[in-house]
């Protein structure tokens, strides 16, 4: 998962459009980790990939936005390795999970206390206060889920209840794990941690981003629920976020 070695296979100075499918896939995954809107990772030379790559190169001042230079490769490797290192850290109890969520939010580019408070509140609510990656309605049987959930088998899993086949497919591509064939990968701590941070940063769940509601100058915990699930339980989760603001 998030194999930094794949970036070592790229010859520095290669034009982005000349990369093979395998090497372009590595670049797409790195762009996603760097929080650029690459879309689905498929190894194809599409406009989203070209635009995301050009944005990264221009934002970081790394030269020609059409070339995969040594500087670009080093930058992407550093970002992917930092994320991989975080995801590999143990998280044996709820307090450590909270620390890991805070670290992941800062790393993905959601650094404000209000960002982290809302991420913690969301995790607390979505996991039924367990801070464990859980299945949707985990207290009921798999047969119940199969009978009652129209998106079965892609029902909610993880810290943020990843749902629907399109979202499992999205993170299959980014992480390099076949979540479509085995949705229970979404119950792993490392997968769940990446999904909540990346999804809230990029608008991966509903199209709404956490930064649409929480910035340096604005904090709207109630409407931030739209990042995950419309306005369902928005006020309850906002109240939890306010509690975390007092403790962070």
Buried (B, 14 or more C-beta within 10 A) or exposed (E): BBEBEBBEEBEEEBEBEEBEEEBBBBBBBBBBBBBBBBBBBBBEEBEBBBBBBBBBBEEEEBEEBEBBBBBBBEBBBEBBBBBBEBBEEEBEEBEBBBEBBBBBBBBBBBEBEBBBBBBBBBBBBBBEEBBBBBBBBBEEEEEEBEEEBEBEBBBBBBBBBBBBBEBBBBBBBBBBBEBBEEBEBBBBBBBBBBBBBBBBBBBBBEEBBBBBBBEEEEBBBBBBBBBBBEEEBBEEBBEBBBEBBEEE
